[in-house]
Amino acid sequence: MAAPSIDASTGLPDLPPGYELVALREVGDAFAHACAIAADAGAGTLVWSRRATMAEFAVVLEPDEPLAPARRAFFACMNALGDTLAARMPPEKPLEFGWPGTVLVDRGLVGGGRLAWPPGVAEHEVPRWLVFGAMIRLTVSAMYEGGTTPDSTGLEEEGFEQPDAADILGGFARHLMAGFDSWREHGFRPSGEAFLARLPGRPGDASSRRGIDAAGDLIVTGADGRVVAREGLRAALSGLPAWLDPVTGEPVL
């Protein structure tokens, strides 16, 4: 199990240097707030909504490449989220991603990640900012009886011991920093492969291979190297995430 990433004296996330914490009240929307302040707040700003049953946060990024390839930062963020949870979960519980941003623990939906960029920015232009936001359900509300939501779950229900939002945020910050350090040193490929490793196996021809191209699209190639299927990242991130309930504003139950 990972060492807690929380300052015991304050209850706040224990963040590495380079991050600036913006803590909201429980009713605050971390993703929307981060998007609103991103242009002025700058890279490394972490917005945290202090909720009892949810780890909800968003981080501001400042890419140095055009929007199309810069959008691949989403995968580094998803890896950081996955690594944070994997280090704190029972070893027998599988953690998977549903394309592109759903997080599943033992096949039950616990939340996910999303990405925003400034409106009107062309694919060939360098955006002033990106914002990655995440919501992870710590526990299923007491109003839902056990077994009534078989496709959704919470960390506590999956065996996490006293899941803590501040601890998850602190772990995410550290894993994200390590992920971007690896990207700078080794390029995007290791980050892309780590993300693909958490996608459920694709049925069909065993000779087909999955990859992520320069624009972040998920591609499947056949034995002859030809692309036989493609899932566009821009389109997948432009709408409401599949894991997010439009009515409650929380992960689907």
C-alpha positions as CSV (number, residue, x, y, z in Angstrom):
1,M,0.0,0.0,0.0
2,A,1.2,3.5,-0.8
3,A,2.3,5.9,2.0
4,P,-0.5,8.5,2.6
5,S,-0.2,11.7,0.6
6,I,-1.8,13.9,3.2
7,D,-0.7,16.4,5.8
8,A,-2.0,14.9,9.1
9,S,-1.8,18.2,10.9
10,T,-4.1,20.0,8.4
11,G,-6.0,17.3,6.6
12,L,-4.9,18.9,3.3
13,P,-3.2,17.1,0.4
14,D,0.6,16.8,0.8
15,L,1.6,18.2,-2.6
16,P,5.1,18.2,-4.1
17,P,6.7,21.5,-5.1
18,G,5.2,23.1,-8.2
19,Y,1.6,22.8,-7.3
20,E,-0.8,25.4,-6.0
21,L,-3.9,24.2,-4.1
22,V,-7.3,26.0,-4.5
23,A,-9.7,24.4,-2.1
24,L,-13.4,24.9,-2.7
25,R,-16.4,24.3,-0.5
26,E,-18.2,21.0,-0.8
27,V,-20.7,22.4,-3.3
28,G,-18.0,23.7,-5.6
29,D,-17.4,22.3,-9.1
30,A,-13.7,21.7,-9.4
31,F,-13.6,21.2,-13.1
32,A,-15.7,24.3,-14.0
33,H,-13.7,26.4,-11.6
34,A,-10.4,25.3,-12.9
35,C,-11.5,26.1,-16.5
36,A,-12.6,29.5,-15.4
37,I,-9.3,30.5,-13.7
38,A,-6.9,28.5,-16.0
39,A,-5.8,31.4,-18.1
40,D,-4.7,33.4,-15.1
41,A,-3.9,30.7,-12.5
42,G,-1.2,28.9,-14.6
43,A,0.2,25.4,-14.7
44,G,0.2,23.3,-11.6
45,T,-3.0,24.8,-10.1
46,L,-4.9,22.1,-8.4
47,V,-8.6,22.8,-7.7
48,W,-10.1,20.6,-5.0
49,S,-13.8,20.3,-4.0
50,R,-13.9,19.1,-0.4
51,R,-16.6,16.6,-0.5
52,A,-17.3,13.8,1.9
53,T,-18.1,11.0,-0.6
54,M,-16.2,12.0,-3.6
55,A,-12.6,12.8,-4.7
56,E,-13.2,15.6,-7.0
57,F,-10.3,17.7,-8.4
58,A,-8.9,19.4,-11.5
59,V,-5.4,20.4,-12.6
60,V,-4.3,23.2,-15.0
61,L,-1.7,22.3,-17.6
62,E,0.2,24.6,-20.0
63,P,1.2,22.6,-23.1
64,D,4.0,23.7,-25.4
65,E,2.8,22.0,-28.5
66,P,-0.3,22.3,-30.8
67,L,-3.7,21.2,-29.4
68,A,-3.9,17.9,-31.4
69,P,-0.8,16.3,-29.9
70,A,-1.1,18.2,-26.6
71,R,-4.4,16.6,-26.0
72,R,-2.5,13.3,-25.3
73,A,-1.7,14.8,-21.9
74,F,-5.1,13.3,-21.0
75,F,-3.4,9.8,-21.0
76,A,-0.7,10.9,-18.6
77,C,-3.4,12.2,-16.3
78,M,-5.4,9.1,-16.5
79,N,-2.3,7.0,-15.8
80,A,-1.6,9.1,-12.7
81,L,-5.2,8.6,-11.5
82,G,-5.0,4.9,-12.2
83,D,-1.6,4.5,-10.5
84,T,-2.8,6.4,-7.4
85,L,-5.8,4.1,-7.0
86,A,-3.9,0.9,-7.8
87,A,-1.4,1.7,-5.0
88,R,-4.2,2.0,-2.5
89,M,-6.5,-0.8,-3.5
90,P,-6.6,-4.5,-2.6
91,P,-4.2,-6.3,-4.9
92,E,-6.9,-8.8,-6.1
93,K,-9.1,-6.0,-7.5
94,P,-8.6,-5.2,-11.2
95,L,-8.6,-1.6,-12.2
96,E,-9.5,-0.8,-15.8
97,F,-10.3,2.1,-18.1
98,G,-13.2,2.4,-20.4
99,W,-12.3,4.5,-23.5
100,P,-11.4,7.2,-22.9
101,G,-11.9,8.3,-19.4
102,T,-14.1,5.9,-17.4
103,V,-12.5,4.3,-14.3
104,L,-13.6,0.8,-13.3
105,V,-12.7,-1.2,-10.2
106,D,-13.6,-4.9,-10.5
107,R,-15.8,-3.9,-13.5
108,G,-17.8,-1.4,-11.4
109,L,-17.8,2.3,-12.4
110,V,-16.3,4.5,-9.7
111,G,-15.8,7.7,-11.8
112,G,-13.5,9.0,-14.5
113,G,-11.5,11.8,-16.0
114,R,-12.2,14.5,-18.6
115,L,-10.3,17.2,-20.4
116,A,-11.1,20.8,-21.5
117,W,-9.2,23.3,-23.7
118,P,-9.9,27.0,-24.6
119,P,-12.9,27.3,-27.0
120,G,-12.0,28.3,-30.6
121,V,-8.5,27.0,-30.5
122,A,-7.5,25.3,-33.8
123,E,-5.9,21.9,-33.8
124,H,-2.6,23.4,-35.1
125,E,-2.5,26.2,-32.5
126,V,-0.9,25.9,-29.1
127,P,-3.6,26.3,-26.4
128,R,-3.0,28.6,-23.5
129,W,-4.2,25.9,-21.1
130,L,-5.6,22.4,-20.7
131,V,-7.6,21.3,-17.7
132,F,-7.9,17.7,-16.6
133,G,-10.7,16.9,-14.1
134,A,-11.5,13.8,-12.2
135,M,-14.2,12.5,-10.0
136,I,-13.9,9.2,-8.0
137,R,-16.7,8.0,-5.8
138,L,-15.3,7.1,-2.3
139,T,-18.4,5.4,-1.1
140,V,-21.9,4.7,-2.5
141,S,-24.5,6.8,-0.7
142,A,-26.4,5.0,2.1
143,M,-29.7,5.6,0.2
144,Y,-28.7,2.9,-2.3
145,E,-29.0,-0.5,-0.9
146,G,-26.4,-3.1,-1.6
147,G,-26.8,-4.8,-5.0
148,T,-29.1,-2.1,-6.5
149,T,-26.4,-0.6,-8.6
150,P,-24.5,-3.6,-10.0
151,D,-22.6,-1.6,-12.7
152,S,-21.4,1.1,-10.3
153,T,-19.6,1.1,-7.0
154,G,-17.4,3.1,-4.7
155,L,-13.9,2.6,-3.4
156,E,-15.0,1.7,0.1
157,E,-17.3,-1.0,-1.3
158,E,-14.4,-2.4,-3.2
159,G,-12.2,-2.9,-0.1
160,F,-10.3,0.4,0.1
161,E,-9.6,1.2,3.7
162,Q,-11.0,4.6,4.7
163,P,-10.5,6.2,1.2
164,D,-9.6,9.8,1.6
165,A,-10.0,12.5,-1.1
166,A,-7.0,14.5,0.1
167,D,-4.8,11.4,0.1
168,I,-5.9,10.6,-3.5
169,L,-5.2,14.1,-4.7
170,G,-1.8,14.1,-3.1
171,G,-1.0,10.8,-4.7
172,F,-2.3,11.9,-8.1
173,A,0.0,15.0,-8.0
174,R,3.1,12.9,-7.4
175,H,2.2,10.3,-10.1
176,L,1.4,13.0,-12.6
177,M,4.8,14.7,-12.0
178,A,6.6,11.4,-12.5
179,G,4.5,10.7,-15.6
180,F,5.5,14.0,-17.2
181,D,9.1,13.5,-16.3
182,S,9.1,10.1,-18.0
183,W,7.4,11.7,-21.1
184,R,10.1,14.4,-21.3
185,E,12.8,11.7,-21.1
186,H,11.4,8.9,-23.1
187,G,8.7,10.4,-25.2
188,F,5.0,9.7,-25.2
189,R,5.1,6.0,-26.1
190,P,5.5,4.6,-22.5
191,S,2.6,6.7,-21.4
192,G,0.4,5.5,-24.2
193,E,1.3,1.9,-23.6
194,A,0.6,2.2,-19.8
195,F,-2.9,3.6,-20.7
196,L,-3.6,0.8,-23.2
197,A,-2.6,-1.8,-20.7
198,R,-5.6,-0.8,-18.6
199,L,-8.1,-1.0,-21.4
200,P,-10.1,-4.3,-21.3
201,G,-9.1,-6.9,-23.9
202,R,-10.6,-6.4,-27.4
203,P,-12.5,-9.5,-28.7
204,G,-11.8,-10.8,-32.2
205,D,-8.7,-11.4,-34.2
206,A,-5.7,-12.0,-31.8
207,S,-3.4,-10.6,-34.5
208,S,-4.8,-7.1,-34.2
209,R,-2.9,-4.5,-32.2
210,R,-4.0,-1.3,-30.4
211,G,-2.1,1.9,-30.4
212,I,-2.4,5.7,-29.9
213,D,-1.5,8.0,-32.8
214,A,0.0,11.5,-32.7
215,A,-3.4,13.1,-32.3
216,G,-4.4,10.7,-29.4
217,D,-6.8,8.6,-31.4
218,L,-7.1,5.0,-30.4
219,I,-6.3,2.9,-33.5
220,V,-6.5,-0.9,-34.1
221,T,-4.3,-2.3,-36.8
222,G,-4.5,-5.7,-38.4
223,A,-1.8,-8.2,-39.1
224,D,-0.9,-6.4,-42.3
225,G,-0.4,-3.1,-40.5
226,R,-3.6,-1.4,-41.9
227,V,-5.8,0.5,-39.6
228,V,-9.1,-1.4,-39.2
229,A,-10.7,0.7,-36.4
230,R,-10.3,4.2,-35.0
231,E,-11.7,6.0,-32.0
232,G,-11.2,9.8,-32.1
233,L,-9.9,11.4,-28.9
234,R,-11.2,14.9,-29.7
235,A,-14.7,13.7,-30.3
236,A,-14.7,11.5,-27.2
237,L,-13.6,14.4,-25.0
238,S,-15.8,17.0,-26.5
239,G,-19.1,15.8,-25.2
240,L,-20.4,14.9,-21.7
241,P,-18.3,11.9,-20.5
242,A,-20.0,8.6,-20.5
243,W,-19.3,8.1,-16.8
244,L,-20.9,11.4,-15.8
245,D,-24.6,11.6,-14.9
246,P,-26.0,14.8,-16.5
247,V,-28.7,15.1,-13.9
248,T,-26.7,14.6,-10.7
249,G,-23.3,15.9,-12.0
250,E,-21.7,12.8,-10.4
251,P,-20.5,9.5,-11.6
252,V,-23.3,7.3,-12.9
253,L,-25.0,5.1,-10.4
